Amino acid sequence: TFAGYDEGGFNYGTSGAGERALGVHCGGDHQAVWVQVELFNNTGLAITSLNMNYDMEEWKSHIGGTALSVEWEYSTDGNSWSGMGGTFTTTTPNNTPDTVMDGNLAGNRVAGAGGSYTPGSAIADQSTFYMRWGHGNQSGGSDASVALDNWSFQAVPEPSTMVLFGLGSLVLVARRFRRK
């Protein structure tokens, strides 16, 4: 949900390019703006870690030239949020005051941000969880316009489940070699 007069979600990219990025801009009344995704674990396994990488593109700098921090948060109910930590907080690379720019250019993007996040408890099979990306309230005029691009995501199953799966596979392989 996007609130306020000039805040919201945007589809960023250069004219004529087929490549686009999902972005946010927070305007003069400084409302927090987030892009939220609801995910459902139907893997048949508990998830204990989330691996995620992305590029953050800056399309317009803060009017005062202030760096903007963009962060990821995690929730099990969509209401109570926890920050995902340092590798999931990215700062805008170009802080020239109030400048429109091409977020696809190397100097206006942070490539390969992200990492691995371990929730406080495993995400059970057949349960919903939420993640959101954006930036909160910043002072000093209109905030930067930033976008998320080249997002990759992987849910990692509980290690004990993988050990059991691996042991079961070894037993099957051992039985197969004995029969020959």
Rosetta blueprint (number, residue, H / E / L):
1 T L
2 F L
3 A L
4 G L
5 Y L
6 D L
7 E L
8 G E
9 G E
10 F E
11 N E
12 Y E
13 G L
14 T L
15 S L
16 G L
17 A L
18 G L
19 E L
20 R L
21 A E
22 L E
23 G E
24 V E
25 H E
26 C L
27 G L
28 G L
29 D L
30 H L
31 Q L
32 A L
33 V E
34 W E
35 V E
36 Q E
37 V E
38 E E
39 L E
40 F E
41 N L
42 N L
43 T L
44 G L
45 L L
46 A L
47 I E
48 T E
49 S E
50 L E
51 N E
52 M E
53 N E
54 Y E
55 D E
56 M E
57 E E
58 E E
59 W E
60 K E
61 S L
62 H L
63 I L
64 G L
65 G L
66 T L
67 A L
68 L L
69 S E
70 V E
71 E E
72 W E
73 E E
74 Y E
75 S E
76 T L
77 D L
78 G L
79 N L
80 S L
81 W L
82 S E
83 G E
84 M L
85 G L
86 G H
87 T H
88 F H
89 T E
90 T E
91 T E
92 T L
93 P L
94 N L
95 N L
96 T L
97 P L
98 D L
99 T L
100 V E
101 M L
102 D L
103 G L
104 N L
105 L L
106 A H
107 G H
108 N H
109 R E
110 V E
111 A E
112 G E
113 A E
114 G E
115 G E
116 S E
117 Y E
118 T L
119 P L
120 G L
121 S L
122 A L
123 I E
124 A L
125 D L
126 Q L
127 S L
128 T E
129 F E
130 Y E
131 M E
132 R E
133 W E
134 G E
135 H E
136 G L
137 N L
138 Q L
139 S L
140 G L
141 G L
142 S L
143 D L
144 A L
145 S E
146 V E
147 A E
148 L E
149 D E
150 N E
151 W E
152 S E
153 F E
154 Q E
155 A E
156 V E
157 P E
158 E L
159 P H
160 S H
161 T H
162 M H
163 V H
164 L H
165 F H
166 G H
167 L H
168 G H
169 S H
170 L H
171 V H
172 L H
173 V H
174 A H
175 R H
176 R H
177 F H
178 R H
179 R H
180 K L
